[in-house]
Amino acid sequence: MTLLPITVPASLLDVHRLDPEAGGWGFRADHAVGTAAGDTYVLSGLRRVGRRAADSADPAERDFGYQLVTRYGSDGKPIATAVFGQAVPGGAPSAVPEREGTTLAVLPDGTVAVSSRPGSTHLLSPDLDEVRVSWPMSWGWEARQDAGDDPFAASIAVTPAGRLLCMTSEYGLSNWAGAHSNIVAVSEPVTGLVQDRKPVLRAVATLDSRTDSQSEADWYAHVRYGDEPVGRGNRPAPSLTEALSRLTGTSGSLYGYLDSTMSRPAALGDDLFVVPVFGKIYRSTNRGQEFSFAVVDDRGLLRGRLGGLHLREDSPFTGFDFTLVADPHRARAFHLNRYGLYAWSADGMLRARMSTAEKPFKPLVHFALLECTPAGELLLAHRKQHVLLRVPVPRDLDDLAVTVENALKGYGRERTALKKRYAPVNWLWSDSAAAVRCL
């Protein structure tokens, strides 16, 4: 078990004169990924709202919203931080916009991919000192006409062989305005990505097939099914909405998969993937609504679902914990929500369930599961104390509960040691050692 502080550059706090003991600011951990060499990249967000002097020349009087990618060495110490989302006072405009739903991926050549919905991808150097490639995608039709969109993916996961498992978005779906995440696609093995050689993504699944309002302007050349771009009827069939509705017997049901959404697909291996699909979200309670962790292969065949979950007792809709992560090197999948931590083998069998109703695992409700590293460690971020807990997963998943229990027991001791080193105020961890780059 290892604990990392999710830090903020001291220089950024100084320029805005942010007082951690005052209100009006917020900090969050969005995603994290590990490398085979043991480094960790953490994506976080820092913002301040409620200031009235929006036009003031004094940064201390203005609101702000930044995203940050921080690289940590194998010893857990921060090495470099890239700041983006808006211009730092006195600096040039940011080349990477701030977006919700942003995730990271480390490509085989070490390049860091920053992807966000609906389909923007920005490639950063491993040292976080430059933006090498930008492929932007706007939410709305008018915006994309003005911006000259050139999208790639809303999310990327890398398989052991270097294939890119991607989620991409489409315009012109059903009655939705703007772009909607709808396609699961995979590339052939790649080493890296460059501006003039965007790899082809082969569609293996589509969430929704209601595309009557699409035109050729809604198609993208790099996302293909067969020999043509995905568009209208040229896509994998049946859709996941249709296939899961039949599998669960919910076709036509108000609480079925019609108008469902999906979150970031995860790789169980080079040719086997998990696609989290969630039924329509209503304004009232959604606990008990349909959801599935669908298992799909690279030929588009629905192999089934990750099993063992109860729609109500294990519902991810409480707290909207929709993240599923996988370890493609060992063919295992994991999910954490307000009711428990779950682990599956590649055959879809639930191998471990740690209920947050049980005393040893109650602290899990304070954590969000972000990713699984190439070394087989779960990365969990504390929602309030802003630290990253690395939990090694044992070879036998039957032993996972003991490992997690021991990690949670040791959490307080490790956190105390970090507090002595960083002296956080209101759980904001300030760091002045890492190199800071504004992108």
Sequence and secondary structure as in RCSB ss.txt:
>XXXX:A:sequence
MTLLPITVPASLLDVHRLDPEAGGWGFRADHAVGTAAGDTYVLSGLRRVGRRAADSADPAERDFGYQLVTRYGSD
GKPIATAVFGQAVPGGAPSAVPEREGTTLAVLPDGTVAVSSRPGSTHLLSPDLDEVRVSWPMSWGWEARQDAGDD
PFAASIAVTPAGRLLCMTSEYGLSNWAGAHSNIVAVSEPVTGLVQDRKPVLRAVATLDSRTDSQSEADWYAHVRY
GDEPVGRGNRPAPSLTEALSRLTGTSGSLYGYLDSTMSRPAALGDDLFVVPVFGKIYRSTNRGQEFSFAVVDDRG
LLRGRLGGLHLREDSPFTGFDFTLVADPHRARAFHLNRYGLYAWSADGMLRARMSTAEKPFKPLVHFALLECTPA
GELLLAHRKQHVLLRVPVPRDLDDLAVTVENALKGYGRERTALKKRYAPVNWLWSDSAAAVRCL
>XXXX:A:secstr
 EEEE EEEHHHHHHHT  TTSSSEEEEEEEEEE TTS EEEEEEEEE   S TT S GGGS EEEEEEEEE TT
S EEEEEEEBS  TTS   SSB  TT EEEE TTS EEEEETTTEEEEE TTS  EEEEE   SSHHHHHHHT  
   SEEEE TTS EEEEEEESS TT  S EEEEEEE    S  BTTB   EEEEEES    TT  GGG  TTEEE
TTEE BTTBS SS HHHHHHHHHT TT TTSSTT EE   EESSSSEEEEEEE    SS  TT  EEEEEEETT 
 EEEE     TTTT TTTTT   EEEETTTTEEEEEETTEEEEEETTS EEEEEETTSGGGGGGGGEEEEEE TT
SEEEEEETTT EEEEEE  SSGGGHHHHHHHHHHHHHHHHHHHHHHH  BTTBEEESSSEEEE 
